[in-house]
């Protein structure tokens, strides 16, 4: 791999890391929102939507956790 492509991969990795941090912050906010709901709302539609959003964001974070090392390895 040439220097230019390594640099592009490095920039992509940095962007993905920033996205991961943003997702983690949003996920934490949504978790706090869910945790502070009364139990009746948690078990209702709003609570289910919040829980689903949390699970989907966690899945995206996990995917980024797998992608970042692969990008680093590709630069080697």
N, C-alpha and C positions, 0 to 999 in steps of 0.2 A: 504494500500500500504506500502511495506517495504522501508527501508532506501535506499537500492540500486536502486530500481526503481524510487524513488523520485529524487535521484541524477542523474540518466540517463535522466529523464524528464527535470531537471534543465539544464543539459548540452545541450540538444536538444533546449530548449528555448533560451539559450545563442547563439547557432549557428544560429538559425532562426533570432534572433535580429540582428546579424552581417550581415546576408544575406539581411535582410530588409534595413539596412543602405547602403549596397553596391548598392542595387536596386534603392534606393532613389537618390544616387549620380549619377548613370548612367542615370536615368530618367531626372534629372536636366541638365546633360550634353546634352542629346538628345533634351531637350526642348530649351536650349540655341542655339544648332545647328539649330533647326527649326526656332526659332525666328530671327536668323541672316541671314536666306535665303532671297534672293530677292522674292518678291511676286509671280513672274512668276514661280519660282522653287517650292515655297510652294504649289502652286496649281497643280503642275505636279506630276509625279510618285515618284520622290525622296522625295518631301514634304509629299505625302500620306504615303509612307513607314515610314518616320520619325514619323508622327502623329500616325500611327498604332502601332509602337514600343512603343511610349509614353503611349498610351492607354492600351496596354498589360502589360507594367511594372506597371502602376498605379493599374490595376486589381490585379496583383500579390502582390503588397504592401497592398492593401485592404484585400486580403485573409490572408496575414500574420498578419495583425492587428486583424483579427478574431481568428486566430489560437493561437497566443501567450497567450491571456487571458484564452483560453480553456486549454492550457497546464498548466498554473499556477493553474487553478482550479482543475485539475486532481491531482496535487501534494498535495492538501489540505487534 
